[in-house]
């Protein structure tokens, strides 16, 4: 799909899959990374560009068995000397030499792949941009050259995002491979389940999908919902407290007060949930009737299942799900399968095996 900028749009999952396959192919064919264009990722703040680069690293490591090291450079915080190095005199005091910047200290071993991620390139000062552009184009700055085992990926916000972004010179733009990242609810949901995002958050975004990304360049608000801010909310709930009343000011600090109030109302639904212990122990449990309660119930079951990967308990929960509408069971099984520790258990469950056969027809 083409965006207003004329670029092809991909969600994070699509971008990760495409670039991972490309880099893995280069590695398998022993083709130098310098023969492949440096990639420029465009997208609004918080859409998941940084997370996508980390997932690319994980995929390369998994399929090539090479060690992958990501050097994450936030250019907005850098000075030119951080990229070019500091000039000093040579041994006989006749010439100036440049001390190598820390970002160029990479493992050049053939069993290692380096990813240099130049983030916020469009917001960096012009002097820093100039050095960063030379890295993306020539894989070097001054006399410092990147090792052959280094992939270069840059990222930035669009000028239309009003995020201190500057237009990229056409001559430079023509030498990069540009990809625009868009928010995608289904792809984000699968990622969230795999990574243990809190049930209140996964349930709420399924219930109100437009809440995943509510960034408006024209708004003056400092806090607004993005995939990044929802991950921050999840971390607060997972690691500090899931008592929404106790942590509400922090939630509002991530989402903005108006959006946090709506999320607060949603979180109250979980007080009316059937006991997860009873469901997973196979006890008789009454089934809620309201549709939004079904969404909350499913997110709670997925979260509980990921923390209790015991075959009998998972089987009991699937048996309970069979008493609810077919769509509930289908999505529950889909979410269960996103969690790696549950996959062996599911492959021995008759309900799941039947659903899998149906999906393959």
Helices and strands as residue ranges (DSSP letters): E 9-11, H 12-28, G 33-35, E 39-42, H 49-64, E 67-74, G 75-77, H 80-84, E 87-89, E 96-98, G 102-104, E 112-119, G 121-123, H 126-138, E 140-141, E 144-145, E 150-156, G 159-161, H 170-173, E 177-182, H 185-194, H 199-207, G 209-212, H 227-239, H 244-255, H 257-267, G 268-272, H 276-280, H 291-307, H 311-321, H 326-338, H 340-346, H 350-360
